[in-house]
Amino acid sequence: MRVSRAAPKGAVIALRTDTWKLCELEGGGFADLDGAILSRSATTDEWSGFYRWYYDTVCVRPNANGMLVGLNYPGAA
């Protein structure tokens, strides 16, 4: 059992991690915005660029996960 601040109070979330997959929509690489991967700053001696990777998280068996809500337990504010 793990605890997370992302879970709302009065709820228990049960996830099977083997049912979640990471689907890559486009492979990672440096973004080519204007024909150049790196851009030079006009005011300082520096170059900048950013790395992008398009992906989505998908559940292949949603019925294998669950959530209990509306629980009241002592000490809950």
Steps between C-alpha positions, in 0.01 A plus 500: 500500500624846414385842610464796265406864548327482160229271643205690647411459868257219567603307189700184437632449148608154380716496188663208322816647355536224240177615329643847420714547190701790363423549130752702302326724246819657364858419587700745707724757344597863507226729368571658162294818523645726229742280310756496780506272802687751714421871528747764608405760757531861379611647834731234646751246378275195519315253283165344587279221374252254639447127483150373426343158520134426429348214697175394665422278797237234423324242716456169317273347768300776671280250688809374687523835685264639760421782739307509828357839595299642788703331776498656846770401744610639836749782476386621161449874486 
